[in-house]
Amino acid sequence: MGIILAILFAVAYLAILIFWNKKVKWRLPFKTGLTLKWIHYTCIALILVVAILYSQLDIGLRGIWTTRIFIITALLSGIFFSFLVRREDIHKGEFWYFKIFSYLPVAIAVLLCVPFLGIVIVLSLFGRLVDPATDVYYSDNKIRVQSTFTGVLGPPRVDVFKKGLLFEHHLSRTDFCGYDVDSVKVNYDNDSTRIVMYDSHYGEEPCKISIKSLK
């Protein structure tokens, strides 16, 4: 059933795309289209910078949704750009860039047709985009402890972030399953910050994390 729906979606989307490009003459004014283009490019640039910082230094933009807002904006502006802007208003290379981008929904639909693996990949990526923190167990002006969605085949994991003015530093990811956390207690000592996670449902020993003092 899922494969049939994915195929129907791909066919319907392609039909709309072809009809729009051939029959619909309305497009955004040049300056509005130019603004949309640079919003897209700016979001792509920020995403690449954050991806490098996070992969190398575990540093990202502060806030659970901040980076994801840029990702969603880049995706939507890229997909619908060719629907909204006249071909003569952009360079040839840009035209093909956004043209390929507009076929992203079709690529996702085709991926969903791959038994099991395709569905797992799409749902995992979608979940990480729209459900970044299943639960926030503790948050103050210095630190945030949350359960993070890791994929449809695995349970959420507990992450600890140190907050900055514009950025935040990923300090730790525990093996403690996010489903097992009932409450979190944070103690700011002189030489360290201690994070204790409790699981009162099963009466297990609390998971303890000790990091450098955040004072």
N, C-alpha and C positions, 0 to 999 in steps of 0.2 A: 504493500500500500504506500509506504514511504517513497519507494522508487518511482511509482506512478505519479505521485504528487510532485516530486522533484522534476520529472520529465515534463509534466503539464506546466509547471511554473516556468521552466526554461523556454518552452515553446511560446507561451503567452508573453513572456518578457521580450523575446526576440521579435515577436510580431509587433508589439508596441513600439519597440526601438526602431524598427524598419518603417512603420507607419508614421511615426513622429518625424523622422528625418526626411521622409519623402513628401508628406502631406501638410505638416504643420509648419507654418512660416514664422510664427511668433518666436522671437528671441529677446534676450535681455539687451538693454542698451550697452554700448561699448564700454563705458566707464564702470557700469555695474558688473559686467562680465570680467573686466580687468581686476576689479576688487575681489571677486570670487576666486579668480585664478591665483592671486597672491595670498589670499587666505589659505588656499589649498597648499601652496608651496611652503608657506610659513609653518603650517602644521606638520608637513612632511619633514622639514628641517628640524623642528623641535623634537619630533618623534625619534629621528635618527640620533640626535645628540643625547637624548635621554637613554636610548637603547645602549649606546656606547658607554655612557657613565654608569649605567646600572650593571652592565655585563662586566665592566672592569673594576669599578669601585663600589658597587652596591649603593649608588646614590641615584635618587629619582626626584621628581617634583613633589613638593609637599601636598598631601591630600590624597584621599583614596580615589577620587574621580578625576583629578586634574589631568593626568596623562591620557586617560580614557576619553575625556572630552575632546582632546586634540585628535585622537585616533578616529573617533566617530565623525568628527568634522571633516577630516581628511578623506575618509571613505565616502561619505555622502556627497561632498563637493566633487570628488573625483568621478564617482559613478554618474552623477546627473549633469556634469559640466557640458558634455556634448549635446544634451537635450536643450540646454539653456543658452548657449553661446554660438554665434555665427562662425562658420568655418573661416571666413575671411578676416575675422578679428584676432586670430591666433596664428602662430607660425606652423609650418608643416609638421615639424617634429612634435610640437605640442598637440596638434590635432590627433596624431596617431597615438600619443601617450594617453590622452583622455579617451580616445576611442577604445583602446585596449582596456582601460579602466572601466568603461561602461559595460564591458562584458564580464566583470567580476561576479555578478549574481548568477550568470550562466555557469561560470566555472565552479561556483559553490554548489549549484544544483547537480552538476555532473559528478562532483566529488561525493555528494550524498548517495549517488547511485552505486558507489563502490561498497560492496557488502562489508558490514561491520567497521572496517578500518576508516572508510570515508566518513561514516556517521560519527565515529569516535572523535576524529580530528575536528570536524565542523562543530560538534556540540562542545568539545573542550575549549576551542578557541572562542566560541560564542559565550560560553559560561565565564571565561576569564575576562571577557570584555564587559559583560553586563552584571556580573556578580563578583566584583573584586574582593569584597570582604563579607563573608557569610555572617560573621558576628564580630563586633568590636567589644572585647572583654574589658579593656581598660584604656583610657585616654586622658591625658592632661596636657599641659603646655610643653612637656619634655619628651613624652614617650607615648606610643600606641601599641597595644597588644591586640592582635586580631587573628581570626581564622581565615585562611586564604584558600580559595578554590584552586585546585591543582589539575583537575581533569575529571572526566566522567568515570574513569576506572580506579580512581584513588580518592581517599577521604581528604577533607581539607586539613591543612597543616597550620600550626600556630607560628606566626611571624611577629617579630619585635622590631619597631622602627623608632629611631631617634629623630625628633622633629627639629628642623631649623627654620630660618626665616622664609626662604623660598624652596629649600630642598629638604629631603629627609634621607636618613641613612638606614639601610636595612642591616640591623645588628645581628639577628639570629633567626634561624628556622629550626624548630624542634621536631623530634620524631613523635611528639605527643599529638595524637589525633585531635582535630578540632571538635569532633563530636563528643570527646571525653571531657572537655573543659566545662566545669560548672561555675567557677569563679576564679578571679585573679587578684592577687595582692602584690603591691609593689612597695618596697622599702628602700628609701634613699639613705644609705649609710655614708660615712665619711670617705671610705675608700672604694666603695662599690655600690651598685644598684642591684638589688635582689628581687627577682620576679618569681612568684610562687603560684602555680596553677593547680587547682583542686578539682577532684572528681568525686563528688559526694554520692553520686548515684551508685558507684561500684565500690566505694570505700578504698580505692587504691592509694598508694603513697603519692603525695603531690610531686609534680614535676618542678624542679628548681633550676633557674637560670641566674648566673651571677655575671655581670658585665662591669666594665669600668664605670666609676662614679660619673653621673650626669650632672652633678651640681656645678 
